[in-house]
Amino acid sequence: MSSIQYHKLVRDRIPAIIEKAGKKCRTAILSDGEYLAMLDEKLNEELAEYQESKSLEELADLLEVMHAVAAARGSSFEQVESIRRDKAEKRGGFTERILLLEVRSEE
């Protein structure tokens, strides 16, 4: 019997999907601190996958992890979205494609 070792955070239904495919898996439940650390790793993983593929599916995966991070840190994605809206109102978004090249001071 072959075995592949993983040490990664997976979506909640992945163990059931693996077992439905006729395979066995071993899992563990993370502590709060371990969970936050693994979520940070997952953010990096999903961002790298999006940067490589530019696919909406990978962007959606990144968004899913962002929802989990907000909840794990005692917040909600709605609160994150509210902060985003406030910042966009005060500082703008990125729709105008502005590239800042230089800032000069008259000193």
N, C-alpha and C positions, 0 to 999 in steps of 0.2 A: 504494500500500500504506500502510495506517495503522499507527501505532506509538504505544504507551502507555509512558511512562517510569515505572519503579518504582525504588525504592531501599529495599527491605525484605527482611528475612530471611523465607524461606519454608521450608516443610516439604521434606524430602529428595526426595519423589517429584513435587513440583509441576512441575519442568521436563519430566519424561517425560509427565505428564498434559497439559501444554500442547502438546507435540509430537504426542501421540496425537490431539489435537483438530485437527491440521493446521496449527498455528501454529509459528512459530519464536520462540525466546527467547535472550537473551544472559545469561550468569551469570558470577559471579566467586566465588572461594573466599576467605573472609575470614581475616585473621591472627587470632591468639589475642585480641589486644587489641580488634580491630574486632568480633570475634565476641561478646565479652562486652558491648561497648557496644550492639551490635544486639540482643542478648538482653534487655538492660535496656529498650530501646525497645519490644521485642515484649511484654514484661511489661506495660508501660503500655498498649499498644494492646489487648491481650487483656483487661486489667482494665476498660478503658473500654467495650469491646464487651459484656462481661458486665454491667457496671453499667447499660448502656442496655437490654439485652434480658432480663436475668435468666434466660437459658436455660442448661440443663445442658450443652449443646454448647459454649457459650462458656466455662463453668466448666471443662470438660474441656480446652479449648485452653489456658487459663491454667495448669492443672496440667501439661500437656505441656511448656510453656515452663519451668515450675519444675523439672521433671526435667532439662531441658537445662542450666539455670543451675547446678544442683548438680554435674552432671558436668563442665561447663566450668570450674568452680572447684575441681576435683580431689576432689570428694566424691561421695556417692551420695544418692539420694532416701531410701534406707533410713536414712542418717545424719540427714538432715533430719527424717524421721519420728520417729526416736529422740529427738531434741532436742525435738520437739513434744510427744511423750508425757511426757518428763521435766518440761517446763514445765507441762503440764496436771495432772500429779500434784502438783506443788508449789504451783501458783497457781490451778488450776482451768481450766475451759474457758469457754464462753460460753452454756451451755445454760440457765442460770438467768435470763438476760435482765436482768442487773443494770446499771442506769444510775447511775453515781456522780455525785452532784449537788454535794457539798461535803465538804471535810475541814477540821476546826477543830483548832487547837492551843491548849492551855491555857497560854499564855505571858503 
